[in-house]
Amino acid sequence: MFFLFFIAIPIMEVILFITVGKHIGLWNTILIIIVTGIIGAILVKSQGISIINKAMEELKSNKMPILSIFEGIAILVAGAFLLTPGFLTDTLGGLLLIPKTRNILIEYIISFLKKRANFKDKENKIFEGDYEEVDDTKKK
C-alpha cells in the first residue's frame, strides 16, 4: 500500500504538469514550480523556528511538548512536499503549513492513535513481592 503511494503521486504529478503546461505554457509552469519551492522553503523555515521556540517554552515550564512535536513533524512533511516539484505535492504541503488544517490533521492522527492503543491493565492492580538489594561492587 505504501509502495503504491510512491507510484501514484509521480504519475498524478506528470499528468498535472502536462495539463497545466498545455494551458499556461512550459516556462510559466516551470516558474510556478520554482516560486512555490522558494516560498515553501521560507515558510517552512519560519514556522519551524516558531515551533521549536514553542516547544522550548513548554519544556521550560515542565510540560511535555506533544502537540509541538506533532506540529514539527507536520512542518517537516510540508517542507518535503513543497520542495518536491509538483502541483499536488505543493498543495498538500501548503495545506500542512496552514495552522488550522494542520491542527485538524493532528487531532485526527491523535484520535486514531488513541483508538489503536492497547491498554491491557485497565484496573489498578497491586503486585506484591519480595526484593533483594544487590551490590555489584563486591567481587565474588
C-alpha positions in Angstrom: 0.0 0.0 0.0 2.7 2.4 1.0 4.6 1.5 -2.2 1.7 2.5 -4.3 1.9 6.0 -2.8 5.4 6.4 -4.4 4.0 5.2 -7.8 0.6 7.1 -7.8 1.9 10.5 -6.8 4.5 10.9 -9.5 2.0 9.7 -12.1 -0.5 12.2 -11.0 2.2 15.0 -10.9 3.2 14.2 -14.6 -0.5 14.4 -15.6 -0.9 17.7 -13.9 2.4 19.0 -15.4 1.2 18.1 -18.9 -2.3 19.6 -18.3 -1.2 22.8 -16.8 1.7 23.2 -19.3 -0.9 23.0 -22.2 -2.9 25.8 -20.7 -0.2 28.2 -19.4 2.9 27.2 -21.3 6.1 25.5 -20.4 8.1 28.4 -18.9 5.2 29.6 -16.8 4.8 26.1 -15.4 8.5 25.9 -14.5 8.4 29.4 -13.0 5.4 28.4 -10.8 7.3 25.3 -9.6 10.4 27.3 -8.7 8.5 30.1 -7.0 6.4 27.6 -4.9 9.6 25.9 -3.8 11.2 29.1 -2.7 8.1 30.4 -0.9 7.6 27.0 0.7 11.2 26.9 2.0 10.9 30.3 3.5 7.6 29.4 5.2 8.8 26.1 6.5 11.9 27.7 8.0 9.9 30.5 9.8 7.2 28.1 11.1 9.8 25.5 12.1 11.7 28.1 14.2 8.5 29.2 15.9 7.5 25.6 16.7 11.0 25.0 18.1 10.6 28.1 20.3 7.2 27.0 21.4 8.5 23.5 22.4 11.3 25.1 24.3 8.9 27.3 26.3 6.8 24.2 27.1 9.9 22.3 28.3 10.9 25.3 30.5 7.5 25.2 32.1 7.9 21.4 32.7 5.2 20.5 30.1 5.6 17.7 27.6 5.5 19.3 24.1 3.5 16.6 22.4 1.5 18.9 20.2 4.6 20.8 19.3 6.3 17.6 18.3 3.4 16.7 16.0 3.4 20.2 14.6 7.1 19.9 13.9 6.6 16.6 12.1 3.8 18.1 10.0 6.0 21.1 9.1 8.8 18.7 8.1 6.5 16.8 5.9 5.2 20.0 4.4 8.7 21.1 3.6 9.4 17.8 1.9 6.2 18.2 -0.1 6.9 21.8 -1.1 10.5 21.1 -2.2 9.3 18.2 -4.3 8.4 19.6 -7.7 4.7 19.3 -8.5 1.3 20.9 -8.1 -0.3 18.1 -6.0 2.6 18.0 -3.5 2.8 21.8 -3.3 -1.0 21.8 -2.5 -0.5 19.2 0.2 2.5 21.0 1.6 0.6 24.3 1.6 -2.3 22.8 3.5 0.1 21.5 6.1 1.5 25.0 6.6 -1.9 26.4 7.4 -2.2 26.1 11.2 -6.0 25.3 11.2 -5.7 22.4 8.7 -2.5 21.2 10.3 -4.3 21.1 13.7 -7.3 19.3 12.2 -4.9 16.6 10.8 -3.0 16.3 14.1 -6.2 15.9 16.1 -7.3 13.2 13.6 -4.0 11.4 14.0 -4.0 11.6 17.8 -7.6 10.2 17.9 -6.6 7.4 15.6 -3.6 6.6 17.7 -5.7 6.6 20.9 -8.1 4.1 19.3 -5.3 1.9 18.2 -3.6 2.0 21.6 -4.0 -1.2 23.6 -4.3 -0.7 27.3 -4.3 -4.1 29.0 -4.2 -3.1 32.6 -7.4 -1.1 33.0 -7.7 -1.9 36.7 -5.3 -0.6 39.2 -3.8 -3.9 40.3 -1.3 -4.1 43.1 1.5 -6.6 42.7 3.3 -7.6 45.9 6.6 -9.4 46.1 10.0 -9.6 47.8 13.1 -7.9 46.7 16.8 -8.1 47.5 19.3 -5.4 47.0 22.3 -6.5 45.0 25.7 -4.7 45.5 27.6 -5.1 42.2 30.7 -3.5 43.6 31.6 -6.6 45.7 33.7 -9.1 43.9 32.6 -12.7 44.3 
